[in-house]
Amino acid sequence: MPLTTTGALVARARAARTAVLAFNIITLEHVEAVIAGAESAGVPVVLQVSENAVKFRHGRLRPLARAAVAAAEGAAVPVALHLDHIRTGALLQEAADAGFSSVMYDASHLPYDDNLASTRAAADRAHAQGLWIEAELGEIGGKGGGPARGAHAPGARTDPAEARAFVTDSHVDALAVAVGSVHAMTTRTATLDHELLQRLRASVDVPLVLHGSSGVPDTELRAAVAGGITKVNIGTALNQAMTGAIRDYLAAHPDEVDSRGYLAVGREAMAHTVERISNRLNPA
């Protein structure tokens, strides 16, 4: 079916008091796996390309984006394309022409006033191109190999009063909030601050986004969605599934030289992960 927009999927999820899942993609196998898993679960999905993934692809955004668009157009479920955690104006400028309907502009590492000014400028540019824009307030940590911040470190959690002012003054369409999850977690042991989430939900009138969701247990994740999270980002869980499956395959087939063999099992493992997470988030 035709490519849809992130804004439309998030709005639909918000009206239904659920959340749309957004999975980070790095290779064509990621793209195919995410769509296959979403089709098996019968749910819409967002394909996300991060700035780190673009760097991995020699700084070229369009090859992976065009592959994702082509795959999405053949999908049996609605699929949107989102540009995640960007800090450069060059990528923002490319987004719409490359097929993206939305961007997440990340200036959360900056002091509040600088974050606001930078995000407001990005929001103005994004909206001029017809893009839906997400930003982050509070620092989730763990991105790009950086250390995770302590749960009570200054700025590690999103302040509701700051969030209200930030959303109003920046004109963003969604806000990623720091409530206890951490990027790149390989164990599902994160404990979320649900009381803070309730206060954030009451403070802002835009959808809330949870980053670092690979490390969040099912019960915590469902509670977060019930508490107001409308977009759930997953990345590390896919890479764990792919890498583990490939390791097992190569251990069992030490003489294998055809990459199709191990890439196929890696792709299948990621598809099962997408289906499993989708079904656990939205149990029948």
PyMOL commands that set and color helices and strands:
alter all, ss='L'
color gray80, all
select helices_A, chain A and resi 6-15+28-41+51-56+62-73+89-95+112-128+143-145+160-170+194-203+213-215+218-226+236-252+259-281
alter helices_A, ss='H'
color red, helices_A
select strands_A, chain A and resi 20-24+45-50+79-86+102-105+132-137+174-177+208-210+229-234
alter strands_A, ss='S'
color yellow, strands_A
deselect
rebuild
show_as cartoon
